[in-house]
């Protein structure tokens, strides 16, 4: 039985052995004929066999590869991470390694390959396969080029520009060599929208392409004598950038900007159309250390705006002081409305003095912002901002109520003195964006101030030519008994004939006329006398008086000016000769003195 039972065993083993040998032969044939380059590597890292495709890839007979160090053949030791992973796969501690390598073919050309190393099932070695990915990488490069370049001008686009800019600002890119500085010319075509609107986008695109060619030529010429040619990029629309890595200073950037402007001065001939254009350029040059791509672009954008605002067709260099003023303006704008709610504003008052008797007849309320960061700010720092964002309505309403309340307080505190009026500045937006008439009526009723003790000042440019709602509001206020004054008269429209149609009670002559007066006893050598100013002022005063309008002279600084103004009939004076703007308690003291004839109180 035992012999019977053992008899078939050798035959079965022979059958299995035959199958195994057959499989090995099949696998070997597949391995040898496979189009994928492959090699079997033992645990020591030596090639124990390679197929024909592997030999062809390396430009050698595959038989000669046996016994060679596999890592050397495919450059696996060139970086630490790949080398460590490869050794882990050989030891059986890691399942797979995949990496990309650039191999040098014996014929001289380079081959990009993807190397994969994986354990062989049931074997004591690993399988190394190498796939030629040159065509794939070429396609990827083409796609990246399309993705990173503008189709109209073929220049690097915004994405590639910021990639280059970010790389240039990395510390390792400039710490080892170079100047450690970076420069940027941010260019915008003046009036390009008109080309698209009138001639169409096809002509506009041709113009952009022609501009790109000229800017590229400028960059190439600038790069002849330097190690790095400026990068020219189209950032979008009609905006271009010239990036200078390792710049040598502002002079280099100024020369580049000047060359760009000159290159664009020549007319463009495009399909029968002869076009001329100009450009504005913002120029920034600084140390790369501490500079970010965002910060550099913000500075360039701000400087480009300055170039546009300064008249276009020019380049402007970034100015830290000017930028600081802009940043301060932005900071003020963002905190203006909350400041009103936090009661950060206060009023000071400047006396209005009768020319004949030297007595205090009224005061002008002047607003001040007690800013927690920037200190006390005068109206020229924030009134324009308030008019832009509409907060002038809320601020003006507060100033009006505060001034009227204070004028009534003076009246009650000094019953023995004739009451003085208070003059409050009103922006034209207050007339349009609020019911000024209703606000004035309510405030007068709440404070108990008589209407004739309130004067509202509007600038000449806001009043002259007024029609519709502004004129109706002024008329309603005048009918109420409120005085209407035109501030800075003589600097705007100067339409004297129009005065007869306006409910104006006072003209406030601009200080430029007073400063130009001919001096007598105390001539000021810094100011050239202008006799014509006195003739003009006298004529305006006579005309105003014939229309029943009084005249106030601003910026009266010397007794000689006051004397001349009094001689030609000016009614009231205001200026440092009498007093600077002062707090309310100082006005209370002046009400007791009641004389300015001798000069400052």
C-alpha positions in Angstrom: 0.0 0.0 0.0 2.8 2.3 0.9 4.5 1.7 -2.4 1.3 2.2 -4.2 0.6 5.3 -2.4 4.1 6.7 -3.0 4.3 5.6 -6.6 2.5 8.6 -8.2 4.4 11.2 -6.3 7.6 11.5 -8.5 5.4 11.8 -11.6 3.3 14.6 -10.0 6.4 16.4 -9.0 7.7 16.1 -12.6 4.5 17.5 -13.9 4.6 20.5 -11.6 8.3 21.0 -12.4 7.5 21.0 -16.1 4.8 23.6 -15.5 7.1 25.8 -13.5 9.8 25.6 -16.1 7.3 26.4 -18.7 6.1 29.4 -16.8 9.6 30.6 -16.2 10.3 30.4 -19.9 7.1 32.3 -20.7 7.9 35.0 -18.2 11.4 35.3 -19.5 10.2 35.7 -23.1 7.6 38.3 -22.0 10.3 40.1 -20.0 12.7 40.1 -22.9 10.2 41.2 -25.5 8.3 43.8 -23.3 8.4 47.4 -24.8 8.8 48.8 -21.2 12.5 49.0 -20.2 13.0 46.6 -17.2 15.7 45.1 -15.1 15.8 42.6 -12.3 17.9 43.8 -9.4 19.1 41.7 -6.5 19.0 42.7 -2.8 22.6 44.0 -3.1 21.4 46.4 -5.8 23.1 44.7 -8.7 21.5 44.1 -12.1 20.8 40.3 -12.5 19.1 40.7 -15.9 17.8 43.5 -18.2 15.6 43.4 -21.3 16.3 44.8 -24.7 14.2 47.9 -24.1 16.3 48.8 -21.1 19.5 48.4 -23.1 18.0 50.5 -25.9 17.0 53.2 -23.5 20.6 53.4 -22.2 22.2 52.9 -25.6 24.0 49.6 -24.8 23.7 45.8 -25.0 21.5 44.6 -22.2 23.9 41.7 -21.5 26.6 44.2 -20.5 24.3 45.5 -17.8 24.4 42.4 -15.7 26.3 42.9 -12.5 26.2 46.7 -12.8 25.0 48.9 -9.9 21.4 49.6 -10.8 21.3 52.9 -8.9 24.1 54.3 -11.0 22.3 53.4 -14.3 19.2 55.5 -13.4 20.8 58.1 -11.1 18.9 57.1 -8.0 21.6 58.4 -5.7 21.4 62.0 -6.9 19.0 63.1 -4.1 18.8 61.8 -0.6 15.1 61.1 -0.4 15.0 58.8 -3.5 18.2 57.1 -2.4 16.8 56.3 1.0 13.5 55.1 -0.4 15.3 52.8 -2.9 17.4 51.2 -0.2 14.2 50.6 1.9 12.6 48.8 -1.1 15.7 46.6 -1.5 15.5 45.6 2.2 11.8 44.8 1.9 10.8 47.7 4.2 9.0 49.8 1.6 6.5 48.6 -1.1 7.4 50.9 -4.0 9.5 53.8 -5.2 8.6 56.1 -8.1 10.6 59.1 -9.2 11.5 61.1 -12.3 15.0 61.3 -13.7 16.8 63.0 -16.6 19.2 60.5 -18.1 22.1 61.2 -20.5 22.1 59.0 -23.6 25.5 58.0 -25.0 24.5 59.8 -28.2 24.4 63.0 -26.3 20.7 63.8 -25.9 18.8 63.7 -22.6 15.9 61.4 -21.8 13.3 62.1 -19.2 12.1 58.9 -17.6 9.9 57.7 -14.8 11.7 55.1 -12.6 9.6 52.6 -10.7 11.1 50.0 -8.2 8.9 47.3 -6.7 9.5 43.9 -5.0 9.2 40.8 -7.1 6.6 38.3 -5.7 8.3 35.3 -4.2 11.8 36.5 -5.3 14.8 37.8 -3.5 15.1 40.9 -5.7 13.2 43.8 -7.1 11.9 44.8 -10.5 13.2 48.2 -11.9 11.2 49.6 -14.7 11.9 52.8 -16.7 9.3 54.6 -18.8 10.3 57.2 -21.3 8.1 60.3 -20.5 9.8 62.7 -22.8 6.7 63.1 -25.0 4.5 63.6 -22.0 6.8 66.2 -20.5 7.0 68.0 -23.9 3.2 68.1 -24.0 3.1 69.4 -20.4 5.6 72.0 -21.2 3.5 73.2 -24.2 0.4 73.3 -22.0 2.2 75.2 -19.3 3.5 77.7 -21.9 -0.1 78.2 -23.1 -1.2 78.6 -19.5 1.5 81.0 -18.6 1.5 83.2 -21.7 -0.9 85.8 -23.0 -2.5 84.7 -26.3 -2.7 88.2 -27.7 0.9 89.5 -27.1 2.6 86.1 -26.4 4.2 87.7 -23.4 4.3 86.0 -20.0 0.9 86.6 -18.3 0.0 87.6 -14.8 0.5 84.1 -13.4 4.0 83.6 -14.7 4.9 87.2 -13.8 4.0 86.6 -10.1 5.8 83.3 -10.2 9.0 85.0 -11.3 8.5 87.9 -8.9 7.9 85.5 -5.9 11.0 83.5 -6.9 13.1 86.7 -7.2 12.1 87.7 -3.7 13.1 84.5 -2.1 16.2 85.0 0.0 18.3 82.2 -1.6 17.9 83.8 -5.0 19.8 87.0 -4.0 21.8 86.2 -0.9 24.5 84.3 -2.7 25.0 86.8 -5.6 23.5 89.8 -7.2 22.6 93.3 -5.9 19.9 92.1 -3.5 17.5 94.7 -5.1 14.5 94.5 -7.3 12.8 97.0 -9.6 9.4 97.2 -11.3 7.9 99.5 -14.0 4.1 99.2 -13.9 2.8 100.5 -17.2 -0.8 101.4 -18.3 -1.8 102.7 -21.7 -3.5 106.1 -21.6 -6.9 106.1 -23.3 -6.7 102.5 -24.7 -10.4 102.0 -24.0 -11.3 104.6 -26.7 -9.4 102.4 -29.2 -11.5 99.4 -28.4 -14.7 101.4 -28.3 -14.2 103.2 -31.6 -12.1 100.8 -33.8 -13.1 97.5 -32.3 -11.3 94.8 -30.2 -9.5 93.4 -33.3 -7.6 96.6 -33.8 -7.1 96.9 -30.0 -5.5 93.5 -29.9 -3.2 94.4 -32.7 -2.2 97.5 -30.9 -1.5 95.5 -27.7 0.7 93.1 -29.7 2.6 96.0 -31.3 3.1 97.6 -27.8 4.4 94.2 -26.5 7.0 94.1 -29.4 8.3 97.6 -28.6 8.5 96.9 -24.9 10.3 93.6 -25.5 12.8 95.5 -27.7 13.3 98.0 -24.9 13.9 95.2 -22.4 16.4 93.4 -24.8 18.3 96.7 -25.3 18.4 97.3 -21.5 19.7 93.7 -21.0 22.6 93.9 -23.4 25.0 95.3 -20.9 23.6 93.5 -17.8 23.4 89.9 -16.6 19.6 89.7 -16.6 17.2 91.0 -19.2 14.1 92.6 -17.7 11.0 90.4 -17.9 8.2 91.9 -19.9 4.7 90.7 -19.0 1.1 91.6 -19.8 -0.8 91.7 -16.5 -4.2 92.1 -18.1 -6.2 94.7 -20.2 -3.8 97.4 -21.2 -1.4 96.9 -18.2 2.2 95.7 -18.7 5.1 95.2 -16.3 8.8 95.3 -16.7 10.5 93.3 -13.9 14.2 94.0 -13.1 15.9 91.4 -11.0 19.2 92.5 -9.3 18.5 96.1 -10.2 21.3 98.6 -9.5 19.2 101.5 -8.3 16.5 104.0 -9.2 18.5 105.4 -12.0 18.4 102.1 -13.9 14.6 101.9 -13.5 14.2 105.5 -14.5 16.2 104.9 -17.7 14.1 101.9 -18.4 10.8 103.8 -17.9 12.0 106.7 -20.0 13.0 104.3 -22.8 9.6 102.6 -22.7 7.8 106.0 -23.0 10.0 107.0 -26.0 9.4 103.7 -27.7 5.7 104.2 -27.5 5.8 107.8 -28.8 6.1 106.7 -32.4 2.7 106.2 -34.1 1.5 102.7 -34.8 0.5 101.7 -38.3 -2.1 98.9 -38.0 -3.9 97.7 -41.1 -4.3 101.1 -42.5 -4.9 102.7 -39.1 -2.3 105.2 -37.8 -2.6 105.4 -34.1 -0.8 107.4 -31.5 -0.9 106.7 -27.8 0.9 107.5 -24.6 1.5 105.5 -21.4 1.8 106.2 -17.7 4.3 104.3 -15.6 4.7 103.7 -11.9 8.3 103.0 -10.9 9.3 101.1 -7.7 12.9 100.1 -6.8 13.9 98.8 -3.4 15.8 96.1 -1.4 14.4 92.6 -1.9 14.9 91.9 1.8 11.6 92.4 3.5 9.7 93.0 0.3 6.7 90.9 -0.6 5.1 90.5 -4.0 1.9 92.0 -2.7 3.7 95.0 -1.1 5.7 95.7 -4.3 2.6 95.6 -6.5 0.6 97.8 -4.1 3.4 100.4 -4.3 3.6 100.1 -8.1 -0.2 100.5 -8.4 -0.2 103.5 -6.1 2.7 105.1 -8.1 0.9 104.4 -11.4 -2.1 106.2 -10.0 0.1 109.2 -9.2 1.4 109.2 -12.8 -2.1 109.3 -14.1 -3.2 111.9 -11.6 -0.2 114.1 -12.4 -1.2 114.3 -16.1 -0.5 111.0 -17.7 2.2 110.3 -20.4 4.9 110.2 -17.8 6.6 108.0 -15.3 6.6 108.6 -11.6 8.9 107.2 -8.9 7.5 105.8 -5.7 7.7 108.4 -2.9 7.5 107.0 0.7 6.3 110.3 2.1 3.6 110.7 -0.5 2.5 107.2 0.2 2.5 107.8 3.9 0.1 110.7 3.3 -2.1 108.4 1.2 -2.1 105.8 3.9 -3.0 108.4 6.5 -5.8 109.5 4.3 -7.1 106.0 4.0 -6.8 105.5 7.8 -8.8 108.7 8.3 -11.5 107.7 5.9 -12.0 104.4 7.5 -12.4 105.9 11.0 -14.3 109.0 10.2 -17.8 107.7 10.9 -16.9 106.0 14.1 -15.1 109.1 15.2 -18.4 111.1 15.0 -20.1 108.5 17.3 -17.1 108.6 19.7 -17.4 112.5 20.0 -13.8 113.0 18.8 -14.8 116.3 17.1 -14.8 119.8 18.7 -15.4 123.3 17.5 -13.2 126.4 17.8 -14.4 129.9 17.0 -12.6 132.7 15.1 -13.9 136.3 15.8 -15.6 138.4 13.1 -14.8 142.0 13.9 -16.6 145.2 12.8 -14.1 147.4 10.8 -15.6 150.7 12.0 -16.0 150.1 15.7 -13.6 147.2 16.3 -16.3 145.2 18.2 -16.9 141.5 18.1 -20.0 141.0 15.9 -19.8 137.3 15.3 -17.7 134.1 15.1 -17.0 131.4 12.6 -17.2 127.9 13.9 -14.3 125.8 12.7 -14.3 122.1 13.3 -11.4 120.1 14.7 -10.8 116.4 14.9 -9.0 115.3 18.1 -7.7 112.1 16.5 -6.3 109.6 19.0 -3.4 108.7 16.7 -2.7 111.8 14.6 -3.5 114.5 17.1 -5.6 117.6 16.3 -6.6 117.8 12.6 -7.9 120.8 10.8 -10.8 120.7 8.3 -8.6 120.5 5.2 -7.4 117.0 6.4 -10.9 115.4 6.6 -13.7 117.5 5.2 -13.0 116.3 1.6 -13.1 112.7 2.9 -16.4 113.3 4.7 -17.9 114.8 1.5 -16.8 111.7 -0.5 -18.3 109.1 1.8 -21.4 111.1 2.8 -20.5 111.4 6.5 -20.5 115.2 6.0 -24.2 115.1 6.5 -23.9 113.6 10.0 -20.9 115.7 10.8 -22.4 118.9 9.5 -25.6 118.3 11.5 -23.5 117.9 14.7 -21.5 121.1 14.0 -24.6 123.1 13.3 -26.3 122.0 16.5 -23.1 122.5 18.6 -22.5 126.0 17.2 -26.1 127.1 17.7 -26.1 125.7 21.3 -22.9 127.6 22.1 -24.1 130.9 20.5 -27.2 130.7 22.7 -25.1 130.0 25.8 -23.0 133.1 25.1 -26.2 135.1 24.7 -27.5 133.9 28.1 -24.1 134.4 29.9 -23.7 138.0 28.6 -27.1 139.5 28.6 -25.6 143.0 28.8 -23.8 142.6 25.5 -25.4 142.7 22.0 -25.7 139.0 21.0 -23.2 137.8 18.4 -24.1 135.5 15.5 -22.3 132.2 14.7 -21.3 131.3 11.1 -21.3 127.6 10.2 -19.8 126.1 7.0 -22.2 124.0 5.0 -21.1 121.6 2.2 -23.3 121.4 -0.9 -23.8 117.7 -0.3 -25.6 118.6 2.9 -28.2 120.4 0.8 -28.6 117.4 -1.6 -28.4 114.5 0.8 -30.4 115.8 3.7 -33.3 118.2 4.5 -31.1 121.1 5.5 -34.1 123.5 6.0 -35.8 121.0 8.3 -32.5 120.4 10.2 -31.9 124.2 10.7 -35.5 124.8 11.8 -35.3 121.9 14.4 -32.0 123.0 15.8 -33.0 126.6 16.2 -36.1 125.5 17.9 -34.3 123.2 20.3 -31.5 125.7 21.2 -33.7 128.8 21.3 -31.3 130.7 19.0 -32.9 133.4 16.9 -32.6 132.7 13.1 -30.8 136.0 12.4 -28.0 134.9 14.8 -27.1 132.0 12.5 -25.1 132.4 9.3 -24.5 129.5 6.9 -21.4 129.7 4.7 -21.2 128.0 1.3 -18.3 128.1 -1.1 -18.7 130.2 -4.2 -18.4 127.2 -6.5 -21.3 125.5 -4.7 -23.6 128.6 -4.8 -22.9 130.2 -8.1 -25.0 128.6 -10.8 -27.2 126.9 -8.2 -30.6 125.8 -9.4 -33.4 123.5 -8.3 -33.1 122.1 -4.8 -30.0 124.1 -3.6 -31.5 127.4 -4.6 -34.9 126.5 -3.1 -33.2 125.5 0.2 -31.2 128.8 0.3 -34.3 130.8 -0.4 -36.3 128.9 2.3 -33.5 129.5 4.9 -33.3 133.2 4.0 -37.0 133.5 4.4 -36.6 131.9 7.8 -34.3 134.8 8.7 -31.0 132.8 8.5 -28.1 134.7 7.0 -26.4 133.2 3.9 -22.8 133.9 3.2 -20.6 133.0 0.2 -17.2 131.9 1.4 -13.9 132.4 -0.5 -15.6 134.8 -2.9 -13.5 135.7 -5.9 -11.8 132.3 -6.4 -14.5 130.6 -8.4 -17.1 131.6 -11.0 -17.1 135.3 -9.9 -20.4 135.8 -11.6 -21.3 139.1 -9.9 -24.5 139.6 -11.9 -25.8 136.3 -10.4 -25.7 137.7 -6.9 -28.9 139.6 -7.5 -30.7 136.2 -7.9 -29.3 134.6 -4.7 -30.6 135.2 -1.2 -27.1 136.2 0.0 -26.5 138.5 2.9 -22.7 138.4 3.1 -19.7 138.0 0.8 -16.5 136.7 2.4 -13.6 137.8 0.3 -10.9 135.2 -0.3 -7.6 135.9 1.6 -5.6 136.0 -1.6 -7.0 139.5 -2.3 -6.1 140.8 1.1 -2.6 139.4 1.0 -2.0 141.2 -2.2 -2.9 144.6 -0.8 -0.3 147.5 -1.0 1.2 147.9 2.5 1.8 151.2 4.3 3.6 151.3 7.6 4.5 147.6 7.9 5.3 146.4 4.4 6.0 142.7 4.1 9.0 142.1 1.8 8.0 138.5 1.3 4.7 139.5 -0.5 4.8 141.6 -3.6 2.2 144.5 -3.5 -0.5 144.3 -6.1 -2.5 147.6 -6.5 -5.0 145.8 -8.8 -6.2 143.7 -5.9 -7.3 146.8 -4.0 -9.1 148.2 -7.0 -10.9 144.9 -7.5 -11.9 144.5 -3.9 -13.2 148.1 -3.8 -15.3 147.4 -6.8 -16.7 144.2 -5.3 -17.5 146.0 -2.1 -19.3 148.8 -3.8 -21.3 146.3 -5.9 -22.2 144.2 -2.9 -23.4 147.2 -0.9 -25.6 148.4 -3.8 -27.2 144.9 -3.6 -27.6 145.2 0.1 -24.9 142.7 0.9 -22.2 143.1 3.6 -18.6 142.2 3.0 -16.2 140.3 5.2 -12.4 140.2 4.5 -10.6 137.0 5.4 -7.0 136.6 6.4 -6.5 140.0 7.8 -3.0 139.8 9.4 -1.7 143.4 9.8 -3.1 146.7 10.9 -2.2 148.3 7.5 -4.4 145.8 5.8 -7.2 146.5 8.2 -6.8 150.2 7.6 -7.0 149.9 3.8 -10.0 147.6 4.0 -11.8 150.0 6.3 -11.1 152.9 4.0 -12.6 151.2 1.0 -15.8 150.3 2.9 -15.2 146.7 4.1 -17.7 145.8 6.8 -16.1 143.0 8.8 -12.6 141.5 9.2 -11.4 138.1 10.2 -7.9 136.9 10.7 -4.9 136.6 13.0 -4.7 140.4 13.5 -7.8 139.9 15.7 -7.5 136.3 16.9 -6.7 132.8 15.9 -9.5 130.2 16.2 -10.0 129.7 20.0 -12.1 127.5 22.4 -15.5 128.8 23.4 -14.4 130.0 26.9 -11.9 132.4 25.2 -14.8 134.0 23.2 -16.6 134.5 26.5 -13.6 136.5 27.7 -13.5 138.5 24.5 -17.1 139.4 24.9 -16.1 141.3 28.0 -13.3 143.2 26.3 -15.2 144.1 23.1 -12.4 146.0 21.4 -10.0 145.0 18.6 -9.2 148.5 17.4 -5.6 148.3 18.6 -4.9 144.9 17.1 -4.8 141.5 18.7 -6.7 141.2 22.1 
